[in-house]
């Protein structure tokens, strides 16, 4: 089950301190104005003509309303400060019990909001992936993220400790190399390359290289044949022999280009044997692992990993500012595509949500006591004025409703008592 999240409703619930302060002032004005109104009505009814019988009832309502308004005003003010500045006992409840309030808040949140049952039930109602996808689907949010990343990336790269990063890259490369067996990996790579025709293409390239080398060094080969020949054989004979030899080699190379040439079949058989040996021969595998250990233990390997990071860092520092626009466009497109894929794939979204819930439960809940202690410590560090101000901004508006209700309910109660008294007395 996922929660439906209305951004407009969410924005309406999250109000700024200035908005809350304005609401609190407005509700105070209304509650105080109601008290003033009750007072004016009460005073006015004292001067009503004797024939206005209804004025006595209205006066009783106003009198009781004044009493209720004053009592509730006292109660509301006593929560946060001393009424009229007088040190009346059991007033200024919040400032006088700041430490207890912080501890109680911490315990309440830890025991009620971070209990395993409550947290798991609440997390099941939150569509984390859907919220993230909807947020990134807004181009303005995606542009903001890419702009911030583009600005911070060069500074982050520059701030990274070079020696630590180089050591980390070397350790990662070493662990990766140690985890991969050389011989079976080489067997699979060679089999893929050979199956895709890369081996045959390599043979053709080798033939091209040999043929080109013979053509380039024809004069040197002829001269070498002359030197190796007998002094009794004429030079022109040596030249004919060398030329015939080169021609024969060229013809042989051309014949070897044919797909069904026996030499190619021999090479293919040898390669198949090598692939099988790399995969299954324990001796070859052991020689491969020994060679790998020798390479990993070599100082050259460590130096190469350090050089890799230096080259990567220099490339990022030089190219990143020049490629910000292209990187931002690619990132925006990737975020938009990712967001669409999440919004259109409920199963995938649920898998991500399940992973997030599990991580939250595993990471947060074991430390819920520490969370409660942290809340208590934060509240305890607040000065009294800050604590009073923050609590009053949160609940002060609702407390003013208590004053209003006290005025009206008190007036109605007074009216009922006066009416009953008059009825019994009459």
Secondary structure, 3 states (H helix, E strand, C coil): CCCCCCHHHHHHHCCCHHHHHHHHHHHHHHHHHHHHHHHHHHHHHHCCCCCCHHHHHHHHHHHHHHHHHHHHHHHHHHHHCCHHHCCCCCCCHHHHCHHHHHHHHHHHHHHHHCCHHHHHHHHHCCCHHHHHHHHHHCHHHHHHHHHHHHHHHHHHHHHCCHHHHHHHHHHHHHHHHHHCCHHHHHHHHHHHHHHCCHHHHHHHHHHHHHHHHHHHCHHHHHHHHHHHCCCCCCHHHHHHHHHHHHHHHHHHHHHHCCCCCHHHHHHHHHHHHHHHHHHHCHHHHHHHHHHHHHHHHCHHHHHHHHHHHHHHHHHHHHHCHHHHHHHHHHHHHHHHHHHHHHHHCHHHHHHHHHHHHHHHHHHHHHHHHHHHHHHHHHHHHCCHHHHHHHHHHHHHHHHHHHHHHHHHHHHHHHHHHHHHHHHHHC
